[in-house]
Amino acid sequence: MSLNQLYKVIGISRQGVHKMLNNRQKLRDASEQLIRFIEDIREDHPTMGLRDLYFKINPDFMGRDKFEDFCKQSGFVIKRKKNHCITTDSSGVKRFPNLLNDLLVIRLNQVWQSDITYYEIKGVFYYITFIIDSYSRRIIGYSISKR
């Protein structure tokens, strides 16, 4: 069986087959060039995420999701470091009932709430406590401490 007969059986022209092969070769070449771009960018920005890489390179032959899949298959995914720092010990904490369940807050200074959070600066944790007016949602006081 000749190739022309095979093309007829498959229902595709010889020109169509060659066009498909050329397109595949162009995609391979572009993908190899893309890998070199990504490696160059990663030298300067080793922690840049895939989405940021996509928007920096903006390849015209590949969409965002396909780019991310391509990078994952090529081994360009960066594993996130887990934060193993424990800042809260809730054992032995006394829970108080919510006294505001049925209260309608209608004016300033009727109800204050507090919240605590932490922030790390150069390896040192600072704890920040806020006092918030429930009506205006504004911070009316705060305190910062290392402990």
Wavefront OBJ file of the C-alpha trace (Angstrom):
o trace
v 0.000 0.000 0.000
v 1.417 3.409 -0.968
v 1.287 6.505 1.209
v -1.205 8.124 -1.155
v -3.570 5.172 -0.670
v -3.065 5.377 3.109
v -3.898 9.104 3.074
v -7.101 8.340 1.136
v -8.129 5.634 3.621
v -7.458 7.900 6.603
v -9.247 10.793 4.919
v -6.428 13.302 5.087
v -4.329 14.845 2.347
v -0.574 14.595 2.077
v -0.446 18.349 2.522
v -2.465 18.033 5.749
v -0.034 15.448 7.140
v 2.984 17.624 6.376
v 1.259 20.685 7.829
v 0.604 18.726 11.046
v 4.240 17.574 11.208
v 5.485 21.135 10.617
v 3.201 22.481 13.351
v 4.450 19.852 15.791
v 8.070 20.758 14.986
v 7.340 24.475 15.487
v 5.723 23.693 18.847
v 8.751 21.608 19.908
v 11.140 24.409 18.908
v 9.068 27.033 20.695
v 8.845 24.819 23.796
v 12.627 24.382 23.877
v 13.082 28.142 23.596
v 10.479 28.639 26.339
v 12.415 26.308 28.650
v 15.542 28.427 28.114
v 13.555 31.611 28.926
v 12.188 30.074 32.107
v 15.651 28.906 33.198
v 17.069 32.407 32.612
v 14.296 34.044 34.617
v 14.614 31.496 37.417
v 18.319 32.368 37.804
v 17.360 35.916 38.773
v 14.007 35.106 40.421
v 14.224 31.586 41.893
v 10.907 31.808 43.756
v 8.739 33.356 41.036
v 5.453 31.492 40.643
v 4.220 29.931 37.410
v 1.470 32.480 36.862
v 3.911 35.379 37.254
v 6.284 33.607 34.851
v 3.475 33.291 32.328
v 2.625 37.001 32.446
v 6.332 37.949 32.281
v 7.028 35.757 29.231
v 3.519 35.910 27.701
v 4.064 33.165 25.077
v 1.844 33.733 22.034
v 1.539 30.048 21.203
v 0.321 28.855 24.596
v -2.425 29.896 27.012
v -2.013 30.333 30.771
v -3.328 26.935 31.873
v -1.387 25.064 29.197
v 1.732 27.030 30.203
v 1.284 26.032 33.851
v 0.810 22.371 32.872
v 3.896 22.585 30.643
v 5.959 24.018 33.513
v 4.735 21.325 35.893
v 5.687 18.602 33.408
v 9.072 20.264 32.867
v 9.818 20.389 36.595
v 9.585 24.149 37.144
v 7.148 23.979 40.057
v 8.505 25.400 43.301
v 7.445 23.596 46.434
v 6.185 25.919 49.143
v 7.974 25.902 52.432
v 5.670 25.015 55.264
v 5.568 27.375 58.197
v 6.316 25.146 61.167
v 6.162 28.003 63.645
v 3.488 27.520 66.291
v 2.301 30.821 67.710
v -0.849 29.778 69.530
v -1.388 27.356 72.390
v -5.136 27.013 72.906
v -4.925 24.311 75.545
v -6.501 25.483 78.782
v -8.163 28.503 77.174
v -11.389 29.503 78.890
v -14.231 30.098 76.437
v -16.735 32.803 77.274
v -20.330 32.925 76.043
v -21.150 35.336 73.231
v -23.082 38.153 74.910
v -23.695 39.930 71.606
v -25.887 37.300 69.907
v -29.151 39.269 70.076
v -27.714 42.752 70.579
v -28.395 45.360 67.912
v -25.356 47.620 67.621
v -26.646 51.111 66.727
v -24.034 53.627 67.945
v -20.337 54.280 68.469
v -18.659 52.924 71.615
v -21.592 50.601 72.333
v -19.488 47.469 71.806
v -15.752 47.034 71.588
v -14.061 43.883 70.359
v -10.435 42.820 70.474
v -8.356 40.746 68.118
v -4.794 39.528 68.251
v -2.480 38.656 65.408
v 1.242 38.264 64.879
v 3.772 39.523 62.405
v 7.303 38.265 61.787
v 10.098 40.761 61.164
v 13.647 39.441 60.647
v 12.873 36.189 62.459
v 11.264 37.879 65.488
v 7.523 37.545 66.092
v 5.620 40.589 67.265
v 2.120 40.164 68.642
v -0.371 42.918 67.901
v -3.623 43.339 69.823
v -6.307 45.602 68.401
v -9.384 47.052 70.078
v -12.085 47.695 67.497
v -15.352 49.602 67.763
v -18.032 47.185 66.498
v -20.255 49.891 65.022
v -17.669 51.847 62.993
v -15.221 48.911 62.557
v -12.388 51.335 63.354
v -9.361 50.514 65.450
v -9.559 52.583 68.624
v -6.526 51.108 70.361
v -3.640 48.704 69.916
v -0.674 47.176 71.692
v 2.459 45.544 70.271
v 4.605 43.081 72.202
v 7.235 40.399 71.660
v 5.306 38.066 73.964
l 1 2 3 4 5 6 7 8 9 10 11 12 13 14 15 16 17 18 19 20 21 22 23 24 25 26 27 28 29 30 31 32 33 34 35 36 37 38 39 40 41 42 43 44 45 46 47 48 49 50 51 52 53 54 55 56 57 58 59 60 61 62 63 64 65 66 67 68 69 70 71 72 73 74 75 76 77 78 79 80 81 82 83 84 85 86 87 88 89 90 91 92 93 94 95 96 97 98 99 100 101 102 103 104 105 106 107 108 109 110 111 112 113 114 115 116 117 118 119 120 121 122 123 124 125 126 127 128 129 130 131 132 133 134 135 136 137 138 139 140 141 142 143 144 145 146 147
